[in-house]
Amino acid sequence: MTDQHEKGAAFRALHEGETFVIPNPWDVGSARVLEALGFRALATTSSGFAFTLGRLDGSATLDEVVEHVRVLCAGTSLPVSVDLENGYGDPARAIAAVAEAGAVGGSIEDYDPDGGLYPVEVAVERLAAAVEAARGLGFDFMLTGRAENHIRGNPDLDDTIARLQAYEAAGADVLYAPGLASVEEIRAVCSAVSRPVNVLARPKLSMSEIAGAGARRVSVGGTLAWSAVGGFVAAAERIRDDGDFSGLGSPARLREWLE
């Protein structure tokens, strides 16, 4: 797929079928590998991308994210959705900017790093502005409304559900509460809304459990990036501590993945 209209339509269609995984590359190389491995859509990771800049999550600027998206979309034929954090001060502008760079999806969260969770009425107003921007693009753009309670120290499931219901009413295409920890929590969220629900993968939850609870989409956040970094650090520590170079080498399929 090279045309943004085709990518947008294909991405929307994925949400109407069986539960699927949307993995999170942190650079164009990892995006190319994930495409070669057969995944059908990609989502950026704010924490993984920030790491490529030598920074912690939340420190990339919108301009930097837009350039990152432009490189990803040029390097892969898959639909790309973008982690837009809280919209960088202007959710509508953020949606328009990443759409111009080639994205066909994006998420807006309800967390303000300067003051905690937005009051729900403020979060709805911000999301509604993003919805309006997405609807004016002229192609399918899947907008995700995120309720951050469970990863921001407020694991209040009732409030999370109320927020997601409000974001659905405001026009979000997908609903997402990162940090849901059990099948019961996922099922409660999915049964309370009518739009597709994205779930953040956890090591103790299987794909079949997440799908069986009603989720339509599964993402992994920055964890693929941290898995890669973990392997890199382990090999580097063996070199430093033991002079052991046995962990070095290039994957046999590298040419296949990147060509």
Sine and cosine of phi, psi and omega as CSV:
sin_phi,cos_phi,sin_psi,cos_psi,sin_omega,cos_omega
0.00,0.00,0.79,-0.61,0.05,-1.00
-0.86,-0.51,-0.42,0.91,-0.04,-1.00
-1.00,0.08,0.72,-0.69,-0.06,-1.00
-0.90,0.44,-0.54,0.84,0.07,-1.00
-0.89,0.46,-0.66,0.75,0.02,-1.00
-0.92,0.40,-0.67,0.74,0.03,-1.00
-0.89,0.46,-0.69,0.73,0.00,-1.00
-0.89,0.46,-0.69,0.72,0.02,-1.00
-0.91,0.41,-0.65,0.76,0.02,-1.00
-0.91,0.41,-0.63,0.78,0.00,-1.00
-0.91,0.41,-0.69,0.72,0.04,-1.00
-0.89,0.46,-0.66,0.75,-0.02,-1.00
-0.89,0.45,-0.55,0.84,0.04,-1.00
-0.85,0.52,-0.58,0.81,-0.04,-1.00
-0.97,0.24,-0.12,0.99,0.00,-1.00
-0.98,-0.22,0.01,1.00,-0.01,-1.00
-0.94,-0.35,-0.56,-0.83,-0.02,-1.00
-0.96,0.27,0.32,-0.95,0.03,-1.00
-0.84,0.54,0.72,-0.70,-0.05,-1.00
-0.74,-0.68,0.37,-0.93,0.05,-1.00
-0.99,-0.13,0.75,-0.66,0.10,-0.99
-0.90,-0.44,1.00,-0.07,-0.08,-1.00
-0.96,0.29,0.25,-0.97,-0.15,-0.99
-0.88,-0.47,0.99,-0.11,0.09,-1.00
-0.96,0.29,0.39,-0.92,0.01,-1.00
-0.93,-0.38,-0.16,0.99,0.08,-1.00
-0.39,-0.92,0.03,-1.00,-0.11,-0.99
-0.94,0.33,-0.51,0.86,0.04,-1.00
-0.90,0.45,-0.73,0.69,0.03,-1.00
-0.92,0.40,-0.55,0.84,0.06,-1.00
-0.90,0.44,-0.67,0.74,0.00,-1.00
-0.91,0.42,-0.63,0.78,0.02,-1.00
-0.91,0.42,-0.70,0.71,-0.02,-1.00
-0.89,0.45,-0.61,0.79,0.07,-1.00
-0.90,0.43,-0.70,0.71,-0.02,-1.00
-0.90,0.43,-0.45,0.89,0.01,-1.00
-0.99,0.17,-0.09,1.00,0.15,-0.99
0.97,-0.24,0.07,1.00,0.07,-1.00
-0.93,0.36,0.46,-0.89,-0.17,-0.99
-0.96,-0.26,-0.12,0.99,0.06,-1.00
-0.33,-0.95,0.34,-0.94,-0.04,-1.00
-0.75,-0.66,0.46,-0.89,0.11,-0.99
-0.75,-0.66,0.66,-0.75,0.03,-1.00
-0.96,0.29,0.31,-0.95,0.10,-1.00
-0.84,-0.54,0.85,-0.52,-0.03,-1.00
-0.90,0.43,-0.63,0.77,-0.03,-1.00
-0.95,0.33,-0.66,0.75,0.02,-1.00
-0.91,0.43,-0.66,0.75,0.03,-1.00
-0.92,0.39,-0.68,0.74,0.03,-1.00
-0.85,0.53,-0.60,0.80,0.03,-1.00
-0.87,0.49,-0.62,0.78,0.01,-1.00
-0.90,0.43,-0.33,0.94,0.06,-1.00
-1.00,-0.09,0.00,1.00,-0.03,-1.00
0.97,0.24,0.50,0.87,-0.06,-1.00
-0.76,-0.65,0.21,-0.98,0.10,-1.00
-1.00,0.09,0.27,-0.96,0.01,-1.00
-0.82,0.57,0.61,-0.79,0.05,-1.00
1.00,-0.01,0.04,1.00,-0.10,-0.99
-0.96,-0.29,-0.09,1.00,0.04,-1.00
-0.98,0.20,0.55,-0.84,0.05,-1.00
-1.00,0.04,0.28,-0.96,0.05,-1.00
-0.87,0.49,-0.66,0.75,0.01,-1.00
-0.86,0.50,-0.65,0.76,0.02,-1.00
-0.92,0.39,-0.65,0.76,0.03,-1.00
-0.90,0.43,-0.67,0.74,0.00,-1.00
-0.88,0.48,-0.68,0.73,0.02,-1.00
-0.91,0.41,-0.62,0.79,0.08,-1.00
-0.86,0.51,-0.71,0.70,0.01,-1.00
-0.90,0.44,-0.66,0.76,-0.01,-1.00
-0.88,0.48,-0.66,0.75,0.01,-1.00
-0.93,0.38,-0.70,0.72,0.02,-1.00
-0.87,0.49,-0.73,0.68,-0.07,-1.00
-0.93,0.37,-0.46,0.89,0.09,-1.00
-0.97,0.22,-0.43,0.90,-0.09,-1.00
-1.00,-0.07,-0.16,0.99,0.01,-1.00
-0.67,-0.75,0.46,-0.89,0.04,-1.00
-1.00,-0.04,-0.01,1.00,-0.07,-1.00
-0.99,0.14,0.43,-0.90,0.16,-0.99
-0.88,0.48,0.64,-0.77,-0.01,-1.00
-0.84,-0.54,0.78,-0.63,0.14,-0.99
-0.95,-0.31,0.51,-0.86,-0.18,-0.98
-0.87,-0.49,0.75,-0.66,0.17,-0.99
-0.97,0.25,0.97,-0.25,-0.05,-1.00
-0.99,-0.17,0.28,0.96,-0.01,-1.00
0.73,0.68,-0.80,-0.60,-0.02,-1.00
-1.00,-0.09,0.23,0.97,0.05,-1.00
1.00,-0.06,0.13,0.99,0.07,-1.00
0.81,0.59,0.65,0.76,0.08,-1.00
1.00,0.05,-0.28,0.96,-0.04,-1.00
-0.45,-0.90,1.00,0.06,-0.08,-1.00
-0.83,0.55,-0.63,0.78,-0.02,-1.00
-0.90,0.44,-0.70,0.72,0.02,-1.00
-0.90,0.45,-0.64,0.77,-0.01,-1.00
-0.90,0.45,-0.68,0.73,0.03,-1.00
-0.87,0.49,-0.75,0.67,-0.02,-1.00
-0.87,0.49,-0.63,0.78,-0.08,-1.00
-0.93,0.36,-0.70,0.71,-0.02,-1.00
-0.97,0.26,-0.47,0.88,0.09,-1.00
-0.91,0.42,-0.66,0.75,0.04,-1.00
-0.89,0.45,-0.48,0.88,0.01,-1.00
-0.99,0.14,-0.13,0.99,0.09,-1.00
0.86,-0.52,-0.09,1.00,-0.03,-1.00
-0.95,0.30,0.42,-0.91,0.07,-1.00
-0.80,-0.60,0.32,0.95,0.07,-1.00
-0.23,-0.97,0.32,-0.95,0.03,-1.00
-0.17,-0.99,0.37,-0.93,0.00,-1.00
-0.85,-0.53,0.58,-0.82,0.08,-1.00
-0.84,-0.54,0.81,-0.58,-0.03,-1.00
-0.98,-0.18,0.25,-0.97,-0.08,-1.00
-0.96,-0.27,0.52,0.85,0.00,-1.00
-0.90,-0.44,0.79,-0.61,0.07,-1.00
-0.97,-0.25,0.93,-0.37,-0.04,-1.00
-0.83,0.55,-0.38,0.92,-0.01,-1.00
-1.00,0.09,-0.22,0.98,-0.09,-1.00
-0.40,-0.92,0.31,0.95,0.03,-1.00
0.99,0.13,-0.35,-0.94,-0.04,-1.00
-0.91,0.41,0.67,-0.74,0.11,-0.99
-0.92,0.38,0.58,-0.81,0.22,-0.98
-0.82,0.57,0.56,-0.83,-0.15,-0.99
-0.85,0.53,-0.58,0.81,-0.01,-1.00
-0.93,0.38,-0.55,0.84,0.06,-1.00
-0.95,0.31,-0.68,0.73,0.03,-1.00
-0.87,0.50,-0.66,0.75,0.01,-1.00
-0.90,0.43,-0.67,0.74,0.01,-1.00
-0.88,0.48,-0.67,0.74,0.00,-1.00
-0.92,0.38,-0.67,0.74,0.01,-1.00
-0.92,0.39,-0.63,0.77,0.01,-1.00
-0.87,0.49,-0.60,0.80,0.05,-1.00
-0.91,0.42,-0.63,0.78,0.04,-1.00
-0.92,0.39,-0.64,0.77,0.04,-1.00
-0.86,0.50,-0.72,0.69,0.00,-1.00
-0.87,0.50,-0.67,0.74,0.02,-1.00
-0.90,0.43,-0.67,0.74,-0.01,-1.00
-0.90,0.43,-0.66,0.75,-0.03,-1.00
-0.93,0.37,-0.35,0.94,-0.02,-1.00
-1.00,-0.03,0.12,0.99,-0.10,-1.00
-0.98,0.19,-0.43,0.90,-0.01,-1.00
1.00,-0.01,0.08,1.00,0.10,-0.99
-0.52,-0.85,0.27,-0.96,0.00,-1.00
-0.89,0.45,0.79,-0.61,0.06,-1.00
-0.68,-0.73,0.92,-0.39,-0.07,-1.00
-0.99,0.11,0.94,-0.35,-0.04,-1.00
-0.99,-0.12,0.80,-0.60,-0.02,-1.00
-0.96,-0.28,0.79,-0.62,0.11,-0.99
-0.99,-0.12,0.82,-0.58,-0.09,-1.00
-0.94,-0.34,0.74,-0.67,0.14,-0.99
-0.96,-0.28,0.90,-0.43,-0.20,-0.98
-1.00,-0.02,0.05,1.00,-0.10,-1.00
-0.66,0.75,-0.80,0.61,-0.23,-0.97
-0.96,0.28,-0.25,0.97,0.08,-1.00
-0.93,-0.38,0.17,0.99,0.00,-1.00
-0.82,-0.57,0.47,0.88,0.12,-0.99
0.98,0.18,0.27,0.96,0.00,-1.00
-0.70,-0.72,0.94,0.34,-0.08,-1.00
-0.97,0.23,0.86,0.51,-0.02,-1.00
-0.99,-0.10,0.98,-0.18,-0.10,-0.99
-0.90,0.44,-0.63,0.78,0.00,-1.00
-0.88,0.47,-0.68,0.73,0.02,-1.00
-0.93,0.37,-0.63,0.78,0.05,-1.00
-0.86,0.52,-0.73,0.69,0.00,-1.00
-0.90,0.44,-0.68,0.73,0.02,-1.00
-0.88,0.48,-0.65,0.76,0.03,-1.00
-0.91,0.41,-0.72,0.70,-0.01,-1.00
-0.89,0.45,-0.61,0.80,0.06,-1.00
-0.90,0.45,-0.63,0.78,0.04,-1.00
-0.92,0.39,-0.60,0.80,0.00,-1.00
-0.95,0.31,-0.56,0.83,0.11,-0.99
-0.89,0.46,-0.71,0.70,0.01,-1.00
-0.89,0.45,-0.48,0.88,0.01,-1.00
-0.98,0.19,-0.15,0.99,0.10,-0.99
0.91,-0.41,0.10,0.99,0.02,-1.00
-0.87,0.49,0.64,-0.77,0.02,-1.00
-1.00,0.10,-0.51,0.86,-0.03,-1.00
-0.73,-0.69,0.53,-0.85,0.01,-1.00
-0.86,-0.52,0.60,-0.80,-0.18,-0.98
-0.50,-0.86,0.82,-0.58,0.12,-0.99
-0.82,-0.58,1.00,0.04,-0.02,-1.00
-0.87,0.50,0.61,-0.79,0.05,-1.00
0.98,-0.22,-0.03,1.00,0.09,-1.00
-0.86,0.51,0.76,-0.65,-0.23,-0.97
-0.96,-0.28,-0.16,0.99,-0.09,-1.00
-0.59,-0.81,0.31,-0.95,0.08,-1.00
-0.85,0.52,-0.61,0.79,-0.03,-1.00
-0.90,0.43,-0.67,0.75,0.03,-1.00
-0.91,0.40,-0.68,0.73,0.02,-1.00
-0.89,0.46,-0.70,0.71,-0.01,-1.00
-0.89,0.46,-0.65,0.76,0.00,-1.00
-0.89,0.46,-0.67,0.74,0.02,-1.00
-0.92,0.39,-0.75,0.66,-0.07,-1.00
-0.90,0.44,-0.56,0.83,-0.01,-1.00
-0.98,0.20,-0.23,0.97,-0.06,-1.00
-1.00,-0.07,-0.17,0.99,-0.03,-1.00
-0.75,-0.66,0.26,-0.97,-0.02,-1.00
-0.93,-0.38,-0.09,1.00,0.05,-1.00
-1.00,-0.02,0.33,-0.94,0.04,-1.00
-0.85,0.52,0.63,-0.78,0.00,-1.00
-0.94,-0.35,0.76,-0.65,0.12,-0.99
-1.00,-0.09,0.68,-0.73,0.04,-1.00
-0.85,-0.52,0.66,-0.75,0.09,-1.00
-0.99,0.14,0.84,-0.55,-0.04,-1.00
-0.88,0.48,0.55,-0.83,0.09,-1.00
-0.74,-0.68,0.57,-0.82,-0.07,-1.00
-0.83,0.55,-0.49,0.87,-0.08,-1.00
-1.00,-0.06,0.06,1.00,0.06,-1.00
-0.90,-0.43,0.76,-0.65,0.01,-1.00
-1.00,0.03,0.29,-0.96,0.06,-1.00
-0.86,0.51,-0.67,0.74,-0.03,-1.00
-0.91,0.41,-0.58,0.82,0.04,-1.00
-0.93,0.38,-0.68,0.73,-0.01,-1.00
-0.91,0.42,-0.72,0.69,0.02,-1.00
-0.90,0.43,-0.65,0.76,0.00,-1.00
-0.90,0.43,-0.43,0.90,0.03,-1.00
-0.99,0.15,-0.11,0.99,0.10,-0.99
0.93,-0.37,-0.05,1.00,-0.01,-1.00
-0.94,0.34,0.53,-0.85,-0.01,-1.00
-0.97,-0.24,-0.41,0.91,-0.11,-0.99
-0.64,-0.77,0.63,-0.78,0.00,-1.00
-0.80,-0.61,0.82,-0.57,0.07,-1.00
-0.90,-0.43,0.20,-0.98,-0.07,-1.00
-0.86,-0.51,0.02,1.00,0.01,-1.00
0.87,0.49,-0.66,-0.75,-0.03,-1.00
-1.00,0.03,0.09,1.00,-0.18,-0.98
-0.94,0.35,-0.49,0.87,0.11,-0.99
-0.91,0.42,-0.64,0.77,0.06,-1.00
-0.87,0.49,-0.68,0.73,-0.04,-1.00
-0.95,0.32,-0.49,0.87,0.10,-0.99
-0.90,0.44,-0.68,0.73,0.02,-1.00
-0.91,0.41,-0.69,0.73,0.02,-1.00
-0.90,0.44,-0.62,0.79,0.02,-1.00
-0.87,0.49,-0.68,0.74,0.05,-1.00
-0.91,0.42,-0.64,0.76,0.03,-1.00
-0.89,0.46,-0.72,0.70,-0.02,-1.00
-0.92,0.40,-0.65,0.76,0.00,-1.00
-0.88,0.48,-0.69,0.72,0.02,-1.00
-0.91,0.41,-0.66,0.75,-0.02,-1.00
-0.92,0.40,-0.61,0.79,0.01,-1.00
-0.92,0.38,-0.60,0.80,0.05,-1.00
-0.90,0.43,-0.60,0.80,0.05,-1.00
-0.91,0.42,-0.74,0.67,-0.04,-1.00
-0.90,0.44,-0.71,0.70,-0.16,-0.99
-1.00,0.04,-0.56,0.83,-0.16,-0.99
-0.82,-0.57,-0.02,1.00,-0.11,-0.99
0.88,0.48,0.49,0.87,-0.09,-1.00
-0.99,-0.15,0.92,-0.39,-0.02,-1.00
-0.98,-0.19,0.23,0.97,-0.11,-0.99
-0.93,0.38,-0.31,0.95,-0.01,-1.00
-1.00,0.10,-0.02,1.00,-0.04,-1.00
-1.00,0.06,0.40,-0.92,0.03,-1.00
0.56,-0.83,0.28,-0.96,0.03,-1.00
-0.94,-0.33,0.54,-0.84,0.01,-1.00
-0.87,0.50,0.65,-0.76,-0.04,-1.00
-0.89,0.45,-0.43,0.90,-0.09,-1.00
-0.99,-0.15,0.23,0.97,-0.09,-1.00
-0.83,0.56,-0.72,0.69,-0.01,-1.00
-0.89,0.46,-0.67,0.74,0.03,-1.00
-0.86,0.50,-0.71,0.70,-0.05,-1.00
-0.91,0.42,-0.66,0.75,-0.13,-0.99
-1.00,0.00,-0.22,0.98,0.06,-1.00
-1.00,-0.06,0.00,0.00,0.00,0.00
